[in-house]
Amino acid sequence: MKPDLTAAPRLAPGVRLNEKNQQPRRLLLAAGGELRLSGPSLEIVQLCDGKHTVQQIAEKLHALYAKAEPQRITGDLLSYLGLLHEQRAIDF
């Protein structure tokens, strides 16, 4: 499931990021698994706070990665959020 641009993703219940001082950063899943995060994936997960819409997250990524094509950034973002949702890491 790919979210629409007005959705406000947030971490699913029981899912959390490990502590900032622990490297590498990991997304700890409620089912006991974990995802290693770095670069854009970490930036995206940190913005999944229920306050930022998908469109706002895309705009922040466009600013951070100005040399990349905006359509590609948005497409990759939607795919990644869909993957996180399938793994029960985020809700919309």
C-alpha positions in Angstrom: 0.0 0.0 0.0 1.4 3.3 -1.1 0.2 6.3 1.0 -1.2 9.4 -0.5 0.6 12.7 -0.1 -1.7 14.0 2.6 -1.2 11.0 4.9 0.8 11.7 8.2 2.9 8.5 8.9 3.8 7.7 12.4 5.7 4.8 14.1 3.4 1.9 14.8 2.6 1.0 18.4 5.6 -0.8 20.0 8.1 0.4 17.3 10.9 2.8 18.3 14.3 4.1 17.2 17.2 3.0 19.3 19.0 5.7 21.3 20.8 8.5 19.4 24.1 7.6 20.9 23.8 4.0 19.7 25.3 3.5 16.2 24.2 2.4 13.8 20.7 3.7 14.3 18.1 1.0 14.2 14.3 0.9 14.0 13.2 -1.6 16.6 10.1 -3.4 15.5 7.3 -4.6 17.8 7.7 -8.2 16.6 11.3 -8.3 17.7 13.0 -7.5 14.4 15.0 -4.5 13.5 15.9 -2.4 10.5 19.3 -0.7 10.2 18.8 3.0 9.2 21.2 5.4 7.6 21.1 8.4 5.3 17.7 9.1 3.8 16.0 6.1 5.5 16.9 7.5 8.9 15.8 11.0 7.9 12.5 9.6 6.7 11.8 7.6 9.8 12.6 10.5 12.1 10.0 12.5 10.3 7.3 9.8 10.7 6.0 11.5 13.8 2.3 11.8 12.8 2.8 15.6 12.4 4.5 15.7 9.0 2.5 14.7 5.9 4.1 12.6 3.2 4.2 15.8 1.1 6.1 17.7 3.8 8.6 14.8 4.2 9.1 14.8 0.4 9.7 18.6 0.4 12.3 18.2 3.2 14.1 15.5 1.2 13.9 17.6 -2.0 15.8 20.4 0.0 18.4 17.9 1.4 19.0 16.2 -2.0 18.6 19.1 -4.4 20.6 17.5 -7.1 18.2 14.5 -7.3 15.0 14.6 -9.5 12.0 15.5 -7.3 9.8 12.9 -9.0 12.3 10.2 -8.2 12.6 11.3 -4.6 8.9 11.3 -4.1 8.5 7.9 -5.8 11.3 6.4 -3.7 9.7 7.9 -0.6 6.3 6.4 -1.4 7.8 3.0 -2.1 9.9 3.1 1.2 6.9 4.2 3.3 4.9 1.4 1.7 7.6 -1.1 2.6 7.7 0.2 6.2 3.9 -0.1 6.4 4.1 -3.7 5.1 6.6 -4.5 7.8 4.2 -3.0 10.4 6.8 -0.3 11.3 4.6 2.7 10.5 0.9 3.5 10.4 -0.9 6.2 8.4 
